[in-house]
Amino acid sequence: MPVMYDTRSLYPELADMEDMYEETEHLKKGLKSRSVDPVHSMNAYVFKQHDTPEMEAVNAKRGKPEEWMVLLRVSSDHKTGFQFWDAGEIYFVIHKSDLEKKNFSNVYCGLESS
């Protein structure tokens, strides 16, 4: 079957885009095949869209953000049945002086979800 026109010769600037599209599709397929395991952690960073967990604890409780730390972060996990809204995570923040005293009566709990 004869080719009526060659897009690469008519529009050479599109040739690079075509190659990039194929590379992007290959990368996308590679990423889809991998499953992402949930991350549960202690004394960890929690990604937030707005305030930090430490700032939330200050607003709800007392003190300064640097006096608080993330004690525990628990992610949604289908293996254990944990589901925090739409694949979110809960986190527990403690005042450092309370942690020193092993006093867990004033822990702040927050939720982050997309």
C-alpha positions as CSV (number, residue, x, y, z in Angstrom):
1,M,0.0,0.0,0.0
2,P,1.6,3.3,-1.0
3,V,2.1,6.0,1.6
4,M,0.4,9.2,0.6
5,Y,2.5,11.4,2.7
6,D,5.2,11.1,5.4
7,T,4.3,13.2,8.4
8,R,7.9,13.2,9.5
9,S,9.0,14.9,6.3
10,L,6.1,17.3,6.2
11,Y,6.3,18.2,9.9
12,P,9.9,17.4,11.1
13,E,9.3,19.3,14.4
14,L,6.7,16.6,15.3
15,A,9.2,13.7,15.1
16,D,10.6,14.5,18.5
17,M,7.2,14.7,20.0
18,E,6.3,11.3,18.6
19,D,9.4,9.7,20.1
20,M,8.7,11.4,23.4
21,Y,5.1,10.1,23.3
22,E,6.4,6.5,22.9
23,E,8.9,7.0,25.7
24,T,6.2,8.3,28.0
25,E,3.8,5.5,27.2
26,H,6.6,3.0,27.9
27,L,7.3,4.7,31.3
28,K,3.6,4.7,32.1
29,K,3.2,1.0,31.4
30,G,6.3,0.3,33.6
31,L,4.8,2.3,36.5
32,K,1.4,0.7,36.3
33,S,2.9,-2.8,36.7
34,R,4.4,-1.9,40.1
35,S,2.3,-1.8,43.2
36,V,2.9,0.8,45.8
37,D,3.2,-0.6,49.3
38,P,1.8,1.7,52.1
39,V,4.3,3.3,54.4
40,H,3.8,3.2,58.1
41,S,6.5,4.9,60.1
42,M,7.5,6.4,63.4
43,N,9.1,9.9,63.9
44,A,8.5,10.5,60.2
45,Y,7.6,13.3,57.8
46,V,4.0,13.6,56.9
47,F,3.1,15.2,53.6
48,K,0.3,17.7,54.1
49,Q,-1.5,20.0,51.7
50,H,-1.8,22.8,54.2
51,D,-0.5,23.1,57.8
52,T,2.1,20.7,59.2
53,P,1.0,18.1,61.7
54,E,3.1,20.0,64.3
55,M,1.2,23.2,63.6
56,E,-2.1,21.4,63.8
57,A,-1.2,20.1,67.2
58,V,-0.2,23.6,68.4
59,N,-3.5,25.0,67.2
60,A,-5.5,22.2,69.0
61,K,-3.3,21.9,72.1
62,R,-0.5,24.3,73.1
63,G,3.1,25.2,72.6
64,K,5.3,25.9,69.5
65,P,5.6,23.6,66.4
66,E,9.2,22.7,67.2
67,E,8.1,21.3,70.5
68,W,6.0,18.7,68.8
69,M,6.9,15.6,66.7
70,V,5.2,13.0,64.7
71,L,5.0,9.9,66.8
72,L,3.4,7.5,64.3
73,R,2.0,7.6,60.8
74,V,-0.3,4.9,59.6
75,S,-1.3,4.7,55.9
76,S,-4.3,3.1,54.3
77,D,-3.4,-0.5,53.6
78,H,-5.7,-3.0,51.9
79,K,-3.7,-5.9,53.5
80,T,-4.7,-4.9,57.0
81,G,-8.1,-3.4,56.1
82,F,-7.0,0.2,57.1
83,Q,-8.8,2.7,54.9
84,F,-8.7,6.4,55.9
85,W,-11.1,8.1,53.6
86,D,-9.7,7.9,50.1
87,A,-6.4,6.2,50.7
88,G,-5.3,8.7,53.3
89,E,-3.2,8.4,56.4
90,I,-3.6,9.2,60.1
91,Y,-0.8,10.5,62.2
92,F,-0.2,11.0,65.9
93,V,1.7,14.0,67.1
94,I,3.1,14.3,70.6
95,H,4.7,17.1,72.6
96,K,8.4,16.3,73.2
97,S,8.1,16.9,76.9
98,D,5.2,14.5,77.1
99,L,7.2,11.9,75.3
100,E,10.1,12.3,77.7
101,K,7.7,11.6,80.6
102,K,6.1,8.7,78.6
103,N,2.8,10.6,79.0
104,F,0.6,9.7,76.0
105,S,-2.6,11.3,77.4
106,N,-2.2,14.5,75.3
107,V,-1.4,13.0,71.8
108,Y,-3.0,14.8,68.9
109,C,-4.4,12.7,66.0
110,G,-4.9,14.1,62.5
111,L,-5.9,12.8,59.1
112,E,-4.5,13.6,55.7
113,S,-6.4,12.5,52.6
114,S,-6.3,13.6,48.9
